[in-house]
Structure formats: structure tokens, C-alpha cells
């Protein structure tokens, strides 16, 4: 049962991280009007979302096993 719950919680997190990876890769193409500092700020915002996804994926198995 824990594996099913973990899988159901993991899939949306991976989808959100993948969506951010794609957005990061296409940022210069989709937003060519950004200045260098604005582009860097936007890249850091996207990277921090990806890092948050990875951290939540790392903590999720421990939280599931402790609570269930």
C-alpha cells in the first residue's frame, strides 16, 4: 500500500520538475526581450523550483514510511 501512495505522490512532482526543465531550456527562445540580469533571475527561479522538487523526492520515502 505504501508503494502505491508513494508512486501517486511521486508522479506529479516528477511531472512538475520535467515541465520546469523544459521551460529552463526554452527560456531564451520564448523570452528574447529579457535583459541579462532579468534572464539570470528567471533562470534561478526555475532552478530553485527544480531543486525543491528534487528535495521533496528525496524526503518523500522517509515521510511515507514514518507516517504510514
N, C-alpha and C positions, 0 to 999 in steps of 0.2 A: 504494500500500500504506500509506503514511504517513497518508493521509486516512482510511482505514478504521480504523486504530488510534486515531487522534485522535478520530474520531466515537464509537467504542466506549468511550473513556475519558471523553469529554465528557458523554455522556448520563446516566450515574449522578450526576455532580456537579451537573448542572442539576436532576435529579430531587430530590436532597437539598436543594438551595437552595430549590426551589419548596415542598417539604414544610415547610421552616423558615419561609418567608414566610407560608404558610397558618397555621402554628402561632402565629406572631407576631401575626397579625391576629385570631385567635380566643382569645388568651390571657386577656383579661378575662372572656370568656364562659365559658370552660372552667374557669377557676380564680378564682372570685369571692371566695374566702376569703383571698386573699393581701393582706397589708398593702402600703402604697405602696412601701416600701423593698424588700420582697421581690419585688414586681411589677417594679420597675425593675431589680433584679438579674437576674431571669429574662429580661426583655427584652434586657438587654445580653448575656447568654449566648447567646441566639438570634441576635442581630445579629452577634456575633463569629463564629458558625458561618457565617452568610451571607457575611460579609467573607472568611472563609477560603476559601469556595467560589469567590468572585469572583477572589481572588488566584490560586488554583490554576488557574482557567480562563484567566487572563491568562498564566501561566507555562507552561502545558501545550504550546502550539505550539512554543515555543522549546526546551523539553526534548525533545520528539519529534524535531525537526529536528537537534538536536545529537547525540542518541544513535542515531538510525537512519540 
